[in-house]
Amino acid sequence: MAYDRRISELQAALSTTATGTDERLRGLLVKCITAYAGMRSTALDDLASIVGNAAVGTTGLPVRWKERVDRARADLDRHFGDAVKDLMLPAPLQAFWAATVRFERSFFERLASVKTPQLVEELLKHQGVLSKTIVDLQTNWNDLLSADKSLEGEQLKQVQELDRLMQQLVNEVEAQYRAAVAESIVKFQEKMAQAAEKAKAGVKAKLGEKGAAAAETAVKIALAWLKEQLNIPQEAELPIEEQKQKVQAYVDRMTYFSCTYRERAAQYRNLMSIEKGGILTMFKNTRAQVAEYLKNNNLVTAQIWRDEAKRHLTDWAGGGVGGQCEDAAELDKKIFELIDRNWKVTEEMDKQFQGKFSGIFTAPLTSDTLETLTEGFMFRKAIDDVNARGAPAKLDEAQKKLAGAVQETADKAGKPLEAMDTDWPAELKEAAKLKNAEFRRYVQEKLKSQVDMALNFLGELRILLDPPKVRAEFSREELEGFLR
């Protein structure tokens, strides 16, 4: 039988107590102790079962423990009281009976007051809370990642659209320049060639077929006519206006690129602000809640509960007399094994918790967690790809070309007028030269403001698309700094 050292002790002591007295009375006490041995063993086993059957979610463990001990104490009093009821025991047997009852009462009274059941319940509660926390945090993490990926997907879409925009810009800036300037100059030159041919024909008609040998009167007539005809040829007005419109169209197209870039950047920043203020703030709040939880619900605290649960039983066992100490040690051993079994579960759950969430919700953030939440590398790569399109270089090239567009237009438009006076008299040549210079200035004045506006706008767009500025505009550093 378990827990029998004290019983054996009592039986041995009884055999040598008050020898020679009524053996019937001694026999009654022997039967009393033998029957009590079973009651006592059952009570102690029941207490071990109360601890052994406890699981996560168990409550009222201290109450059940005390109720069982109180029942054992009541059984003890009733059993030993009934055993000597209406009997007059000899003094030695009376002293034996009283000592036995007193020490057994003390044995159970002290056992009723141990804090072990409460501490075991705390340990199990810790397991339950930790288990739920693991599930909740995993759900929380999954939800955060899902929401974060969705928002980052929207942000990446802005960068991808920006990349397509830069590709369009690179592809169009040269074509737009040709449409606005190069092609217009060719058409302008064609118009001026027609005007030159008309002037040549008119001069020839006024001079007659004699050309430079014409009479002085014919030259004066031709000179008057030429001055009138070359008072800025009407043919120039239409191509000048057309070129101005094409330059404006060029500006409008560059305006589209500028506005679209700003829209993409603003939308990106807005989405990033939502990510920071919503998802990442929620993540930081969760970390703070976990940190607060771990202050009083960590493995060290649980270990203290475990050790204290054992200490209370050890102290109880040490306060007994004789074989009670050995019986108590036997009960301690059983309950300690149950506590250690639960402790192993606690340790495994803590390892699981740390393995899942260390560097995420606990401990300093790891670089992997930071990257997962901000996707810094992915966005840096995407922006580097945008900058690699080389839009600024194309704009620099367009600026250089456009800067000389006014002079180029005036020069090329005036070329046909230069070539029309090869066989004219000196006076007519000089008049044509002066009118040609006047024509060039007129063309320059007409186009200059429009082209200057285009140059200024290209300059602003170039600054807007400067690679370091684009990189800063779409940086993830704000999010990374917020999380650190």
C-alpha positions as CSV (number, residue, x, y, z in Angstrom):
1,M,0.0,0.0,0.0
2,A,1.2,3.5,-0.8
3,Y,2.0,6.0,2.0
4,D,2.4,3.2,4.5
5,R,5.5,4.3,6.4
6,R,3.6,6.2,9.1
7,I,1.0,3.4,9.3
8,S,3.8,0.9,9.8
9,E,5.3,3.2,12.4
10,L,2.0,3.4,14.3
11,Q,1.4,-0.3,14.2
12,A,4.9,-1.0,15.5
13,A,4.4,1.6,18.3
14,L,1.0,0.1,19.2
15,S,2.5,-3.3,19.6
16,T,4.7,-2.1,22.4
17,T,2.3,0.2,24.1
18,A,0.6,-0.8,27.3
19,T,1.4,-4.5,27.0
20,G,-0.4,-6.7,29.4
21,T,-3.5,-4.6,29.2
22,D,-6.8,-5.6,27.7
23,E,-5.8,-7.0,24.3
24,R,-9.3,-6.5,23.0
25,L,-8.8,-2.7,23.3
26,R,-5.4,-3.0,21.6
27,G,-7.0,-5.0,18.8
28,L,-9.6,-2.3,18.2
29,L,-6.9,0.3,17.8
30,V,-5.0,-2.0,15.4
31,K,-8.2,-2.4,13.3
32,C,-8.7,1.3,13.5
33,I,-5.2,2.1,12.2
34,T,-5.5,-0.6,9.5
35,A,-8.8,0.8,8.2
36,Y,-7.4,4.3,8.4
37,A,-4.4,3.3,6.2
38,G,-6.7,2.8,3.3
39,M,-8.7,6.0,3.9
40,R,-5.5,7.9,4.2
41,S,-3.9,6.4,1.1
42,T,-7.0,7.1,-1.0
43,A,-7.1,10.7,0.2
44,L,-3.5,11.3,-0.8
45,D,-4.0,9.6,-4.2
46,D,-7.1,11.7,-4.8
47,L,-5.0,14.9,-4.2
48,A,-2.5,13.7,-6.7
49,S,-5.3,13.0,-9.2
50,I,-6.7,16.5,-8.7
51,V,-3.4,17.8,-9.9
52,G,-3.0,15.1,-12.5
53,N,-6.4,15.6,-14.0
54,A,-6.1,19.4,-14.2
55,A,-5.7,20.8,-17.7
56,V,-5.7,24.1,-19.5
57,G,-8.9,25.8,-18.6
58,T,-9.3,24.0,-15.3
59,T,-10.5,26.4,-12.5
60,G,-11.3,25.9,-8.8
61,L,-8.3,23.7,-8.3
62,P,-7.5,25.1,-4.8
63,V,-11.2,24.7,-3.8
64,R,-11.3,21.0,-4.8
65,W,-7.9,20.4,-3.1
66,K,-9.1,21.9,0.2
67,E,-12.5,20.1,0.0
68,R,-10.7,16.8,-0.4
69,V,-8.3,17.5,2.5
70,D,-11.2,18.7,4.7
71,R,-13.1,15.5,3.9
72,A,-10.0,13.5,4.8
73,R,-9.8,15.4,8.1
74,A,-13.5,14.8,8.8
75,D,-13.1,11.1,8.0
76,L,-10.1,11.0,10.3
77,D,-12.0,12.5,13.2
78,R,-15.0,10.4,12.7
79,H,-13.0,7.2,12.2
80,F,-10.8,7.6,15.2
81,G,-13.7,8.9,17.3
82,D,-16.0,6.0,16.4
83,A,-13.1,3.6,17.2
84,V,-13.0,4.5,20.9
85,K,-16.6,5.5,21.4
86,D,-17.9,4.4,24.8
87,L,-14.5,2.8,25.6
88,M,-12.3,3.5,28.6
89,L,-8.8,3.2,27.2
90,P,-5.8,2.6,29.5
91,A,-3.7,5.7,29.9
92,P,-0.9,4.5,27.5
93,L,-3.4,3.6,24.8
94,Q,-5.3,6.8,25.4
95,A,-2.0,8.8,25.0
96,F,-1.2,6.8,21.8
97,W,-4.6,7.4,20.4
98,A,-4.5,11.1,21.1
99,A,-1.0,11.6,19.7
100,T,-1.9,9.7,16.6
101,V,-5.0,11.8,16.0
102,R,-3.1,15.1,16.8
103,F,-0.2,14.4,14.4
104,E,-2.5,13.2,11.6
105,R,-4.7,16.2,12.0
106,S,-1.7,18.4,11.7
107,F,-0.5,16.4,8.7
108,F,-3.7,17.2,6.8
109,E,-4.3,20.7,8.2
110,R,-0.9,21.8,6.9
111,L,-1.6,20.1,3.6
112,A,-4.9,22.0,3.3
113,S,-3.0,25.3,3.4
114,V,-0.3,24.7,0.8
115,K,-0.4,27.1,-2.2
116,T,0.5,24.3,-4.7
117,P,-2.9,23.9,-6.2
118,Q,-3.2,27.7,-6.9
119,L,0.3,27.8,-8.4
120,V,-0.5,24.8,-10.6
121,E,-3.7,26.5,-11.8
122,E,-1.6,29.6,-12.5
123,L,0.8,27.5,-14.5
124,L,-2.0,26.0,-16.5
125,K,-3.7,29.3,-17.0
126,H,-0.4,30.6,-18.4
127,Q,-0.4,27.7,-20.8
128,G,-3.9,28.5,-21.9
129,V,-3.2,32.2,-22.4
130,L,0.0,31.5,-24.2
131,S,-1.7,29.0,-26.5
132,K,-4.4,31.5,-27.3
133,T,-1.8,34.2,-27.7
134,I,0.1,32.1,-30.2
135,V,-3.0,31.5,-32.3
136,D,-4.2,35.1,-32.0
137,L,-0.8,36.6,-32.9
138,Q,-0.5,34.2,-35.9
139,T,-3.9,35.3,-37.1
140,N,-3.0,38.9,-36.4
141,W,0.3,38.5,-38.3
142,N,-1.4,36.8,-41.2
143,D,-4.0,39.5,-41.4
144,L,-1.4,42.3,-41.1
145,L,0.7,40.8,-43.9
146,S,-2.4,40.3,-46.1
147,A,-3.5,43.9,-45.6
148,D,0.1,45.2,-46.0
149,K,0.7,43.3,-49.2
150,S,-2.5,44.6,-50.6
151,L,-1.5,48.2,-49.9
152,E,2.0,47.7,-51.0
153,G,0.6,46.2,-54.2
154,E,-1.3,49.4,-54.8
155,Q,1.9,51.4,-54.1
156,L,3.9,49.2,-56.4
157,K,1.3,49.8,-59.1
158,Q,2.1,53.5,-58.9
159,V,5.7,52.8,-59.4
160,Q,5.0,50.5,-62.3
161,E,2.8,53.1,-63.9
162,L,5.6,55.6,-63.3
163,D,8.0,53.2,-65.1
164,R,5.7,53.0,-68.1
165,L,5.4,56.8,-68.0
166,M,9.2,57.2,-68.1
167,Q,9.4,54.7,-71.0
168,Q,6.8,56.8,-72.9
169,L,8.7,59.9,-72.1
170,V,11.9,58.5,-73.3
171,N,10.3,57.2,-76.5
172,E,8.3,60.4,-77.2
173,V,10.6,63.2,-76.2
174,E,12.6,63.0,-79.4
175,A,9.6,62.3,-81.6
176,Q,7.8,65.2,-80.0
177,Y,10.8,67.5,-80.6
178,R,10.9,66.5,-84.3
179,A,7.2,67.2,-84.6
180,A,7.5,70.5,-82.9
181,V,10.7,71.8,-84.5
182,A,12.5,69.7,-87.0
183,E,9.5,68.9,-89.2
184,S,8.1,72.4,-88.8
185,I,11.4,73.9,-90.0
186,V,11.3,71.7,-93.2
187,K,7.8,72.9,-93.9
188,F,8.7,76.5,-93.1
189,Q,11.7,76.2,-95.5
190,E,9.4,74.9,-98.2
191,K,7.1,77.9,-97.8
192,M,10.0,80.3,-97.9
193,A,11.3,78.6,-101.0
194,Q,8.0,79.3,-102.7
195,A,8.1,82.9,-101.5
196,A,11.6,83.2,-102.9
197,E,10.6,81.8,-106.3
198,K,7.7,84.3,-106.4
199,A,10.0,87.2,-105.6
200,K,12.6,86.1,-108.2
201,A,9.8,85.8,-110.8
202,G,8.5,89.3,-109.9
203,V,12.0,90.9,-110.1
204,K,12.7,89.2,-113.3
205,A,9.4,90.5,-114.7
206,K,10.3,94.1,-113.6
207,L,13.8,93.9,-114.9
208,G,13.0,92.2,-118.0
209,E,15.3,89.5,-119.5
210,K,18.4,91.8,-119.2
211,G,19.0,91.0,-115.5
212,A,21.9,93.0,-114.1
213,A,22.3,95.0,-117.3
214,A,18.8,96.5,-117.0
215,A,18.2,100.1,-117.3
216,E,18.4,102.3,-114.2
217,T,14.7,102.9,-114.3
218,A,13.9,99.2,-114.4
219,V,16.1,98.7,-111.3
220,K,14.3,101.4,-109.3
221,I,10.9,99.9,-110.3
222,A,12.1,96.4,-109.3
223,L,13.6,97.7,-106.0
224,A,10.3,99.3,-105.1
225,W,8.4,96.2,-105.9
226,L,10.8,93.9,-104.0
227,K,10.6,96.1,-100.8
228,E,6.9,95.8,-100.9
229,Q,6.9,92.1,-101.6
230,L,9.5,91.2,-98.9
231,N,7.7,93.1,-96.2
232,I,7.7,89.8,-94.3
233,P,6.1,87.4,-96.8
234,Q,2.6,86.4,-95.9
235,E,3.7,82.9,-96.6
236,A,5.7,83.0,-93.3
237,E,2.8,83.8,-91.0
238,L,1.1,80.4,-91.4
239,P,4.2,78.2,-90.7
240,I,5.2,80.5,-87.8
241,E,1.8,80.0,-86.3
242,E,1.9,76.3,-87.0
243,Q,5.3,75.9,-85.3
244,K,4.1,77.9,-82.3
245,Q,1.1,75.5,-82.0
246,K,3.4,72.5,-82.3
247,V,5.7,73.9,-79.7
248,Q,2.7,74.4,-77.5
249,A,1.6,70.8,-78.2
250,Y,5.1,69.7,-77.2
251,V,4.7,71.7,-73.9
252,D,1.3,70.2,-73.3
253,R,2.7,66.7,-73.7
254,M,5.5,67.4,-71.3
255,T,2.9,68.9,-69.0
256,Y,1.1,65.6,-69.1
257,F,4.2,63.7,-68.1
258,S,4.8,66.2,-65.3
259,C,1.3,66.1,-63.9
260,T,1.1,62.3,-64.2
261,Y,4.3,61.9,-62.3
262,R,3.1,64.2,-59.6
263,E,-0.2,62.3,-59.4
264,R,1.6,58.9,-59.1
265,A,4.0,60.3,-56.5
266,A,1.1,61.8,-54.5
267,Q,-0.9,58.6,-54.7
268,Y,2.1,56.6,-53.6
269,R,2.7,58.9,-50.6
270,N,-1.0,58.8,-49.7
271,L,-1.0,55.0,-49.8
272,M,2.2,54.8,-47.8
273,S,0.7,57.2,-45.2
274,I,-2.3,54.8,-45.0
275,E,0.1,51.9,-44.5
276,K,2.0,53.8,-41.8
277,G,-1.0,55.1,-40.0
278,G,-3.0,51.9,-40.2
279,I,-1.2,48.7,-40.7
280,L,2.2,49.5,-39.3
281,T,0.7,51.4,-36.3
282,M,-1.4,48.4,-35.6
283,F,1.7,46.3,-35.8
284,K,3.6,48.5,-33.3
285,N,0.6,48.5,-31.0
286,T,0.5,44.8,-31.0
287,R,4.2,44.7,-30.2
288,A,3.6,47.0,-27.2
289,Q,0.7,44.8,-26.0
290,V,2.9,41.7,-26.3
291,A,5.7,43.4,-24.4
292,E,3.2,44.3,-21.6
293,Y,1.8,40.8,-21.6
294,L,5.3,39.3,-21.3
295,K,6.1,41.4,-18.2
296,N,4.0,39.1,-16.1
297,N,3.5,36.1,-18.4
298,N,6.9,34.9,-19.3
299,L,8.9,31.7,-18.9
300,V,10.7,33.1,-15.9
301,T,7.4,33.9,-14.1
302,A,6.1,30.5,-15.0
303,Q,9.3,28.9,-13.6
304,I,8.8,30.8,-10.4
305,W,5.2,29.4,-10.1
306,R,6.6,25.9,-10.8
307,D,9.3,26.2,-8.2
308,E,7.0,27.7,-5.6
309,A,4.5,24.9,-6.1
310,K,7.2,22.4,-5.3
311,R,8.6,24.4,-2.4
312,H,5.2,24.5,-0.6
313,L,4.9,20.8,-0.8
314,T,8.5,20.3,0.3
315,D,8.0,22.5,3.3
316,W,4.8,20.6,4.1
317,A,6.7,17.3,3.9
318,G,9.5,18.6,6.2
319,G,7.0,19.5,8.9
320,G,5.8,16.0,9.6
321,V,6.8,13.5,12.2
322,G,8.5,10.2,11.6
323,G,7.1,8.3,8.7
324,Q,4.8,11.1,7.8
325,C,7.8,12.8,6.2
326,E,8.4,9.8,3.9
327,D,4.7,9.5,3.0
328,A,4.7,13.2,2.2
329,A,7.8,12.8,0.1
330,E,6.1,10.0,-1.8
331,L,3.1,12.3,-2.5
332,D,5.5,15.1,-3.4
333,K,7.3,12.9,-5.9
334,K,4.0,12.1,-7.7
335,I,2.8,15.7,-7.8
336,F,6.3,16.9,-8.8
337,E,6.2,14.6,-11.8
338,L,2.8,16.0,-12.8
339,I,4.1,19.5,-12.4
340,D,7.2,18.8,-14.4
341,R,5.0,17.2,-17.1
342,N,3.1,20.5,-17.3
343,W,6.3,22.4,-17.2
344,K,7.6,20.7,-20.3
345,V,4.5,21.6,-22.1
346,T,5.0,25.2,-21.0
347,E,8.6,25.2,-22.2
348,E,7.6,23.7,-25.6
349,M,4.9,26.4,-26.0
350,D,7.4,29.1,-25.1
351,K,9.9,27.8,-27.7
352,Q,7.0,27.7,-30.2
353,F,6.1,31.3,-29.2
354,Q,9.7,32.6,-29.5
355,G,10.3,30.6,-32.7
356,K,7.2,32.1,-34.4
357,F,7.4,35.7,-33.1
358,S,10.9,36.5,-31.9
359,G,12.0,39.4,-34.1
360,I,8.4,40.1,-35.1
361,F,6.3,40.8,-32.0
362,T,9.1,40.2,-29.4
363,A,12.7,41.2,-29.2
364,P,14.3,43.8,-31.6
365,L,12.9,43.7,-35.1
366,T,15.0,41.6,-37.4
367,S,16.0,42.8,-40.8
368,D,13.8,40.1,-42.4
369,T,10.7,41.4,-40.5
370,L,11.5,45.0,-41.5
371,E,11.9,44.0,-45.1
372,T,8.7,41.9,-45.0
373,L,6.7,44.9,-43.7
374,T,8.3,47.6,-45.9
375,E,9.6,45.7,-48.9
376,G,12.4,48.3,-49.1
377,F,14.5,46.2,-51.5
378,M,11.6,45.6,-53.9
379,F,10.8,49.3,-54.1
380,R,14.4,50.4,-54.4
381,K,14.8,48.0,-57.3
382,A,11.6,49.2,-58.9
383,I,12.7,52.9,-58.6
384,D,16.2,52.1,-59.9
385,D,14.5,50.5,-62.9
386,V,12.6,53.8,-63.4
387,N,15.7,55.9,-63.2
388,A,17.5,53.5,-65.5
389,R,15.1,54.5,-68.3
390,G,17.3,57.6,-68.7
391,A,14.6,60.2,-68.9
392,P,16.8,63.0,-67.5
393,A,19.4,62.5,-70.2
394,K,16.8,62.6,-72.9
395,L,15.4,65.8,-71.5
396,D,18.9,67.3,-71.3
397,E,19.3,66.4,-75.0
398,A,15.9,67.9,-75.9
399,Q,16.8,71.1,-74.0
400,K,20.1,71.5,-76.0
401,K,18.3,71.0,-79.3
402,L,15.4,73.2,-78.4
403,A,17.7,76.0,-77.2
404,G,18.9,76.5,-80.8
405,A,15.5,75.9,-82.4
406,V,14.7,79.6,-82.8
407,Q,18.0,80.4,-84.5
408,E,17.8,77.3,-86.6
409,T,14.2,78.0,-87.7
410,A,15.1,81.6,-88.7
411,D,18.3,80.6,-90.5
412,K,16.8,77.7,-92.4
413,A,13.6,79.7,-93.2
414,G,15.8,82.5,-94.6
415,K,18.0,80.3,-96.8
416,P,15.7,80.4,-99.8
417,L,15.7,84.2,-99.7
418,E,19.5,84.3,-99.6
419,A,19.7,82.2,-102.8
420,M,17.2,84.3,-104.9
421,D,19.5,87.3,-105.6
422,T,22.5,85.6,-107.3
423,D,22.1,87.5,-110.6
424,W,20.5,90.7,-109.3
425,P,22.0,94.2,-109.4
426,A,23.9,95.3,-106.3
427,E,21.0,97.6,-105.1
428,L,18.6,94.7,-105.3
429,K,21.0,92.4,-103.5
430,E,21.4,94.8,-100.7
431,A,17.7,95.3,-100.4
432,A,17.1,91.6,-100.3
433,K,19.9,91.1,-97.7
434,L,18.3,93.8,-95.4
435,K,14.9,92.3,-95.8
436,N,16.2,88.8,-95.1
437,A,17.8,90.0,-91.9
438,E,14.6,91.7,-90.9
439,F,12.7,88.5,-91.7
440,R,15.0,86.4,-89.5
441,R,14.6,88.8,-86.6
442,Y,10.8,88.7,-87.1
443,V,10.8,84.9,-87.0
444,Q,13.0,84.8,-83.9
445,E,10.7,87.3,-82.1
446,K,7.6,85.4,-83.0
447,L,9.0,82.0,-81.8
448,K,11.2,83.0,-78.9
449,S,8.6,83.4,-76.1
450,Q,7.0,80.1,-77.0
451,V,10.3,78.2,-77.2
452,D,11.6,79.8,-74.0
453,M,8.5,78.6,-72.2
454,A,9.1,75.1,-73.5
455,L,12.8,75.3,-72.4
456,N,11.7,76.4,-68.9
457,F,9.2,73.6,-68.7
458,L,11.7,71.1,-69.8
459,G,14.1,72.4,-67.2
460,E,11.4,72.0,-64.5
461,L,10.6,68.5,-65.7
462,R,14.3,67.6,-65.7
463,I,14.6,68.7,-62.0
464,L,11.4,66.8,-61.1
465,L,12.8,63.6,-62.6
466,D,16.3,63.9,-61.2
467,P,17.2,60.4,-60.1
468,P,18.1,61.2,-56.4
469,K,14.9,63.2,-56.2
470,V,12.8,60.4,-57.6
471,R,14.5,57.9,-55.3
472,A,13.7,60.2,-52.3
473,E,10.2,60.7,-53.4
474,F,9.5,57.0,-53.4
475,S,11.8,56.0,-50.5
476,R,10.7,53.5,-47.8
477,E,12.9,55.1,-45.2
478,E,10.0,56.8,-43.5
479,L,8.4,53.4,-42.9
480,E,11.6,51.8,-41.8
481,G,12.4,54.6,-39.4
482,F,8.8,54.4,-38.0
483,L,9.2,50.7,-37.2
484,R,12.7,50.9,-35.8
